[in-house]
Amino acid sequence: MSRHWNVFWAGLALCMIFWGIAPLNSSLLTTQGVIRHIETPFKSLKKLPPLDDQQASMGSFFLYTSYSVAWLGEEVHSFMTKRLIAMPFKPASYDEGQDYPAQGNESWTVQTRVYQTELECTPSEITAVRRTTYKFSTDNCTYSIDPILNSNGTPNMMYIGFANDNGNLRYHLAKTECKDPNLFLAIWAKSRNAYNKSDGLDLNALYCKPSYYYQIHEVTVSGGDGSILKADPVG
């Protein structure tokens, strides 16, 4: 009988090893993250429209979208942040219809072109011209308009575009009145009396000059959706 008990206890010990210790060891192996760095060629995912076509394709809708992102907190595209735009990319081995991996957790790092803008603004001097018309002036530019036109007593925001024409276009600065063609005018106005627009105004205005530039950055994006994780300038 003692031999049978020895066999029983030995078998029980083996069962404990395989049922307890072995699963624990395998769990240690399967729960640790595995990081692999693989050199992969990439290609651009999007293309910018030619410069001559941008004026037609980036109309008022583009301005409204920019306003919504900057002031209303709407989300930006995955290849953008509120500070920069990176030229999106994907592995060169992906076909035209595949932009991101079907599964897995990847991040991609490449050196690519990053676009940024800067805005330099100067407060405007404001002078009453007629009952509801005001002149907005700096050393570089002058423009006159009714800032509460069709506002019905509600706050009004006006965008007066670049002086890049002969001044015949409505809501554009005139070349003859501006020394710098790269300025635009932003006006915020609110009538203090909805029934009498000439009875005082809360009025502010800025002449602004945007600067556009690009620089090569080392950009890391999420392979899952292309969102920017890190972008550091190179050189």
VOPAGU-2260 file (C-alpha; in pm, 1 decimal, decimal comma):
REM VOPAGU-2260
SITE   aa  ch    i         X         Y         Z
SITE  MET   A    0       0,0       0,0       0,0
SITE  SER   A    1     284,3     242,8      72,7
SITE  ARG   A    2     398,5     221,5    -290,0
SITE  HIS   A    3      52,2     327,1    -405,8
SITE  TRP   A    4      58,9     628,7    -175,1
SITE  ASN   A    5     402,6     725,2    -301,7
SITE  VAL   A    6     275,7     715,1    -659,4
SITE  PHE   A    7     -33,1     916,0    -557,6
SITE  TRP   A    8     166,7    1192,0    -387,9
SITE  ALA   A    9     414,9    1208,7    -672,7
SITE  GLY   A   10     131,3    1241,0    -923,8
SITE  LEU   A   11     -37,5    1507,2    -712,7
SITE  ALA   A   12     287,4    1705,5    -697,4
SITE  LEU   A   13     320,4    1692,3   -1076,7
SITE  CYS   A   14     -37,7    1813,7   -1115,1
SITE  MET   A   15      32,2    2107,2    -882,7
SITE  ILE   A   16     337,0    2199,6   -1088,2
SITE  PHE   A   17     153,8    2191,9   -1421,1
SITE  TRP   A   18    -171,3    2348,6   -1292,0
SITE  GLY   A   19     -14,5    2620,4   -1074,3
SITE  ILE   A   20     345,5    2703,2   -1151,2
SITE  ALA   A   21     344,4    2651,4   -1528,0
SITE  PRO   A   22      46,2    2884,1   -1597,3
SITE  LEU   A   23     210,2    3153,3   -1380,9
SITE  ASN   A   24     530,7    3133,9   -1582,9
SITE  SER   A   25     343,6    3150,4   -1912,0
SITE  SER   A   26     144,7    3453,1   -1795,1
SITE  LEU   A   27     468,7    3637,3   -1721,8
SITE  LEU   A   28     580,1    3574,5   -2076,6
SITE  THR   A   29     255,4    3682,7   -2243,5
SITE  THR   A   30     180,5    4002,8   -2048,5
SITE  GLN   A   31     513,6    4179,4   -2102,7
SITE  GLY   A   32     513,5    4434,9   -2384,7
SITE  VAL   A   33     737,7    4361,7   -2680,2
SITE  ILE   A   34     894,1    4664,0   -2854,4
SITE  ARG   A   35    1053,7    4623,4   -3195,9
SITE  HIS   A   36    1225,4    4895,4   -3398,3
SITE  ILE   A   37    1192,5    4819,8   -3768,3
SITE  GLU   A   38    1339,6    5043,4   -4038,5
SITE  THR   A   39    1066,9    5100,6   -4297,6
SITE  PRO   A   40    1045,4    5329,7   -4602,6
SITE  PHE   A   41     752,9    5574,5   -4595,0
SITE  LYS   A   42     564,3    5779,4   -4852,4
SITE  SER   A   43     343,9    6087,9   -4832,3
SITE  LEU   A   44     -21,4    6021,5   -4757,7
SITE  LYS   A   45    -157,2    6354,6   -4887,7
SITE  LYS   A   46     -50,3    6622,7   -5132,3
SITE  LEU   A   47     -90,2    6998,4   -5102,0
SITE  PRO   A   48    -285,0    7163,0   -5383,5
SITE  PRO   A   49     -68,7    7371,9   -5617,5
SITE  LEU   A   50     -17,1    7726,5   -5494,5
SITE  ASP   A   51    -219,1    7873,4   -5784,8
SITE  ASP   A   52    -518,4    7655,1   -5690,1
SITE  GLN   A   53    -515,4    7734,5   -5318,4
SITE  GLN   A   54    -688,6    8070,5   -5352,2
SITE  ALA   A   55    -989,8    7900,6   -5513,1
SITE  SER   A   56    -998,0    7596,6   -5282,2
SITE  MET   A   57    -938,3    7785,4   -4953,5
SITE  GLY   A   58   -1232,0    8024,7   -4951,6
SITE  SER   A   59   -1462,9    8138,8   -4674,6
SITE  PHE   A   60   -1531,8    7779,9   -4562,5
SITE  PHE   A   61   -1163,2    7743,3   -4472,2
SITE  LEU   A   62   -1180,5    8062,3   -4264,9
SITE  TYR   A   63   -1491,0    7942,7   -4081,2
SITE  THR   A   64   -1324,0    7608,5   -4008,9
SITE  SER   A   65   -1014,1    7781,4   -3873,2
SITE  TYR   A   66   -1232,5    8001,7   -3656,1
SITE  SER   A   67   -1414,8    7695,5   -3519,2
SITE  VAL   A   68   -1087,7    7521,7   -3432,4
SITE  ALA   A   69    -926,6    7826,9   -3274,3
SITE  TRP   A   70   -1222,2    7972,9   -3086,4
SITE  LEU   A   71   -1489,9    7704,0   -3055,1
SITE  GLY   A   72   -1260,3    7416,7   -2957,2
SITE  GLU   A   73   -1340,3    7181,4   -3244,2
SITE  GLU   A   74   -1100,2    6893,5   -3300,5
SITE  VAL   A   75    -831,0    6919,8   -3566,3
SITE  HIS   A   76    -734,5    6657,3   -3822,9
SITE  SER   A   77    -507,0    6378,7   -3706,0
SITE  PHE   A   78    -200,2    6520,3   -3885,6
SITE  MET   A   79    -250,3    6861,8   -3721,5
SITE  THR   A   80    -223,2    7023,0   -3382,8
SITE  LYS   A   81    -323,1    7380,6   -3299,3
SITE  ARG   A   82      46,7    7468,1   -3329,1
SITE  LEU   A   83     158,2    7289,8   -3646,7
SITE  ILE   A   84      65,4    7080,3   -3948,8
SITE  ALA   A   85     278,5    6779,4   -4041,5
SITE  MET   A   86     283,5    6631,5   -4389,1
SITE  PRO   A   87     105,8    6295,6   -4328,6
SITE  PHE   A   88     277,9    5972,7   -4429,9
SITE  LYS   A   89     237,1    5595,4   -4429,9
SITE  PRO   A   90     458,4    5289,7   -4500,7
SITE  ALA   A   91     556,8    5265,6   -4866,9
SITE  SER   A   92     437,6    4904,2   -4871,9
SITE  TYR   A   93      74,9    5009,1   -4808,9
SITE  ASP   A   94    -146,5    5024,3   -5115,2
SITE  GLU   A   95    -362,1    5321,0   -5213,3
SITE  GLY   A   96    -660,0    5214,5   -5003,7
SITE  GLN   A   97    -470,1    5132,4   -4684,1
SITE  ASP   A   98    -356,3    5418,3   -4462,4
SITE  TYR   A   99    -322,3    5249,4   -4122,9
SITE  PRO   A  100    -252,3    4893,7   -3996,1
SITE  ALA   A  101    -550,4    4663,6   -3963,6
SITE  GLN   A  102    -438,6    4558,8   -3615,9
SITE  GLY   A  103    -159,0    4605,7   -3365,8
SITE  ASN   A  104     -20,0    4906,2   -3182,4
SITE  GLU   A  105     242,1    5088,0   -3385,8
SITE  SER   A  106     405,8    5428,1   -3392,0
SITE  TRP   A  107     590,9    5568,2   -3692,0
SITE  THR   A  108     882,7    5812,5   -3679,0
SITE  VAL   A  109    1016,5    5995,3   -3983,8
SITE  GLN   A  110    1172,7    6326,7   -4079,5
SITE  THR   A  111     905,6    6521,5   -4265,7
SITE  ARG   A  112     807,2    6877,1   -4348,4
SITE  VAL   A  113     607,5    7065,4   -4082,9
SITE  TYR   A  114     412,2    7383,7   -4160,0
SITE  GLN   A  115     353,5    7658,6   -3905,6
SITE  THR   A  116     213,9    8011,1   -3894,4
SITE  GLU   A  117     277,3    8317,1   -3683,4
SITE  LEU   A  118      45,1    8615,2   -3646,4
SITE  GLU   A  119     167,0    8966,3   -3567,2
SITE  CYS   A  120    -116,4    9208,1   -3480,0
SITE  THR   A  121    -131,7    9582,8   -3414,6
SITE  PRO   A  122    -427,6    9760,7   -3248,4
SITE  SER   A  123    -604,3   10002,8   -3481,0
SITE  GLU   A  124    -686,4   10363,8   -3412,8
SITE  ILE   A  125   -1064,3   10412,0   -3443,6
SITE  THR   A  126   -1217,9   10739,6   -3560,4
SITE  ALA   A  127   -1588,2   10815,4   -3613,5
SITE  VAL   A  128   -1656,6   10932,7   -3970,5
SITE  ARG   A  129   -2036,1   10939,6   -3993,5
SITE  ARG   A  130   -2329,9   10823,6   -3782,9
SITE  THR   A  131   -2233,3   10452,7   -3784,4
SITE  THR   A  132   -1921,8   10456,1   -4003,9
SITE  TYR   A  133   -1574,8   10440,6   -3852,5
SITE  LYS   A  134   -1222,8   10465,8   -3988,9
SITE  PHE   A  135    -967,8   10206,8   -3875,3
SITE  SER   A  136    -608,2   10325,6   -3911,9
SITE  THR   A  137    -245,1   10233,9   -3846,1
SITE  ASP   A  138      77,5   10366,0   -3995,6
SITE  ASN   A  139      44,8   10104,3   -4271,5
SITE  CYS   A  140    -324,2   10091,3   -4356,6
SITE  THR   A  141    -662,2   10269,4   -4344,5
SITE  TYR   A  142   -1013,6   10132,2   -4394,6
SITE  SER   A  143   -1363,7   10270,1   -4331,7
SITE  ILE   A  144   -1681,9   10068,5   -4270,8
SITE  ASP   A  145   -1998,6   10044,5   -4063,4
SITE  PRO   A  146   -1889,2    9779,3   -3806,0
SITE  ILE   A  147   -2245,6    9696,8   -3692,9
SITE  LEU   A  148   -2392,5    9659,8   -4040,4
SITE  ASN   A  149   -2694,0    9422,7   -4019,8
SITE  SER   A  150   -2598,7    9320,1   -3664,2
SITE  ASN   A  151   -2943,2    9393,2   -3507,7
SITE  GLY   A  152   -2779,1    9477,9   -3178,3
SITE  THR   A  153   -2594,6    9145,9   -3150,6
SITE  PRO   A  154   -2212,2    9123,0   -3133,7
SITE  ASN   A  155   -2059,0    9143,4   -3479,6
SITE  MET   A  156   -1722,3    9013,5   -3599,4
SITE  MET   A  157   -1589,5    9125,1   -3937,7
SITE  TYR   A  158   -1295,5    8999,8   -4143,1
SITE  ILE   A  159   -1155,4    9244,2   -4399,0
SITE  GLY   A  160    -930,5    9055,3   -4640,8
SITE  PHE   A  161    -586,3    9121,6   -4784,4
SITE  ALA   A  162    -516,0    9420,7   -5006,2
SITE  ASN   A  163    -426,5    9199,3   -5301,1
SITE  ASP   A  164    -662,9    9357,1   -5555,9
SITE  ASN   A  165    -768,2    9700,7   -5675,4
SITE  GLY   A  166   -1003,1    9753,6   -5383,0
SITE  ASN   A  167   -1323,1    9683,5   -5576,4
SITE  LEU   A  168   -1399,5    9362,2   -5387,1
SITE  ARG   A  169   -1628,4    9405,7   -5088,3
SITE  TYR   A  170   -1472,4    9351,5   -4745,3
SITE  HIS   A  171   -1115,5    9373,0   -4876,2
SITE  LEU   A  172    -851,0    9632,9   -4801,7
SITE  ALA   A  173    -748,4    9856,2   -5093,3
SITE  LYS   A  174    -393,8    9866,4   -5229,2
SITE  THR   A  175    -407,3   10243,6   -5246,6
SITE  GLU   A  176    -480,8   10264,4   -4872,4
SITE  CYS   A  177    -230,0   10005,9   -4747,3
SITE  LYS   A  178     149,0   10007,2   -4764,1
SITE  ASP   A  179     167,4    9636,9   -4683,3
SITE  PRO   A  180     -46,8    9400,0   -4897,4
SITE  ASN   A  181     -10,3    9117,3   -4644,7
SITE  LEU   A  182    -237,7    9268,9   -4379,7
SITE  PHE   A  183    -594,8    9183,4   -4289,1
SITE  LEU   A  184    -830,4    9364,1   -4052,7
SITE  ALA   A  185   -1036,3    9196,6   -3778,1
SITE  ILE   A  186   -1315,9    9398,9   -3614,8
SITE  TRP   A  187   -1528,3    9314,8   -3308,6
SITE  ALA   A  188   -1827,5    9540,8   -3248,9
SITE  LYS   A  189   -2134,3    9547,7   -3026,2
SITE  SER   A  190   -2394,7    9820,2   -3000,4
SITE  ARG   A  191   -2474,1    9917,0   -2642,1
SITE  ASN   A  192   -2827,5   10011,3   -2749,9
SITE  ALA   A  193   -3004,2    9769,9   -2983,1
SITE  TYR   A  194   -3260,9   10036,1   -3077,1
SITE  ASN   A  195   -3016,6   10319,8   -3139,8
SITE  LYS   A  196   -2692,8   10202,1   -3303,7
SITE  SER   A  197   -2535,5   10545,5   -3279,8
SITE  ASP   A  198   -2571,9   10540,7   -2901,0
SITE  GLY   A  199   -2221,0   10414,8   -2825,1
SITE  LEU   A  200   -2027,4   10107,4   -2930,4
SITE  ASP   A  201   -1801,1    9847,1   -2779,1
SITE  LEU   A  202   -1549,4    9846,7   -3061,4
SITE  ASN   A  203   -1209,0    9679,2   -3108,4
SITE  ALA   A  204    -998,2    9621,9   -3417,9
SITE  LEU   A  205    -662,8    9467,5   -3509,5
SITE  TYR   A  206    -450,6    9483,0   -3823,0
SITE  CYS   A  207    -273,8    9146,7   -3849,3
SITE  LYS   A  208       2,4    9006,4   -4067,4
SITE  PRO   A  209      41,4    8627,3   -4090,4
SITE  SER   A  210     375,3    8460,2   -4162,7
SITE  TYR   A  211     389,1    8111,1   -4309,1
SITE  TYR   A  212     695,8    7890,0   -4295,6
SITE  TYR   A  213     801,0    7525,9   -4291,0
SITE  GLN   A  214    1082,9    7329,3   -4132,5
SITE  ILE   A  215    1193,7    6967,2   -4127,0
SITE  HIS   A  216    1086,5    6794,2   -3804,0
SITE  GLU   A  217    1130,4    6445,3   -3667,1
SITE  VAL   A  218     766,6    6350,5   -3625,1
SITE  THR   A  219     624,7    6051,4   -3438,4
SITE  VAL   A  220     263,6    5958,8   -3510,3
SITE  SER   A  221      30,4    5686,1   -3394,5
SITE  GLY   A  222       7,7    5413,1   -3655,1
SITE  GLY   A  223    -354,7    5358,3   -3555,3
SITE  ASP   A  224    -494,1    5694,3   -3666,5
SITE  GLY   A  225    -200,3    5913,5   -3770,5
SITE  SER   A  226    -231,9    6151,1   -3473,5
SITE  ILE   A  227      86,1    6341,5   -3383,8
SITE  LEU   A  228     255,7    6213,0   -3068,0
SITE  LYS   A  229     575,8    6419,3   -3087,5
SITE  ALA   A  230     737,7    6666,7   -3324,9
SITE  ASP   A  231    1090,6    6803,1   -3277,8
SITE  PRO   A  232    1265,3    7040,1   -3522,2
SITE  VAL   A  233    1574,6    6910,7   -3700,6
SITE  GLY   A  234    1853,8    7161,3   -3753,1
